[in-house]
Amino acid sequence: MDPSEQILEACKQIALQLMKIHPAIGRLNAPEAQSNCLKAAHQLTVELETIKKQIIRLKQRDDSTEL
């Protein structure tokens, strides 16, 4: 598998797991922990999107150089 595709697939799997974490955080009975966990989950999402954007840009650059 192409490294770019491998990275994008891993990002997809991580995003699916994050979608399971968010609702569970809401069910915690500890407001401070909820707040901290939501902030951390948000930051994870932001960083994951950064990785995806970089790989997509790289792929677009590589595709534009092909003749």
N, C-alpha and C positions, 0 to 999 in steps of 0.2 A: 504494500500500500504506500502511496505517495506520502511523504512526511507531512505535507500541508493537509492532506485529507485526514491523516491520522490525528493531527492536532485538532482539526475542526470536529471530528467525531468525538474525541475525548471531551472537548468543550461542550458538545451537545449532551453527553452523558452527565457531566458535572452539573449543567443547568437543570437537567431533569431531577437530579438529586436535591439541588437547592430548592426546587419547587416543592419538594416534600418537607423540607426543613421549615420553610416560612409558616405554614399553618400550625405546625407543632409548637413553634415559638409562641404563637398567640395563645396557646393553651397552658402555658406555664403560669403558675400561681406566684410569680415573683416579678413585680414590675421593673425593678432595676435590672434583673437578669434579662428580661424580655427586651428592654431598651438596648442593652449592650449587645445582645445576640442579633437583634434586628440591624443595628449599625454594622456589625461585623458581616452579616449575611449580605447587606447592601454593598459593602466594600468588596466582598468576594465577587459579587455580580459585576461590579464596575471593572474589576481587574480581569475577569473572564472576558468581558466584552472588548477590553483593550487587546487581549491576545487574539481574539477572533478578527478584529479589524486589521491588525497587523498582518495576519496570515492572508486575509482577503486582498489587502493591498498588494502583498507580495505576489499572489497568484495573478492578479490583474496585470501587474507589471510584467510577469513572465509570459502571460498570454499575449500581451501587446508586442512582444519582441519576436514572436513566432511569425514566420512568413508562409 
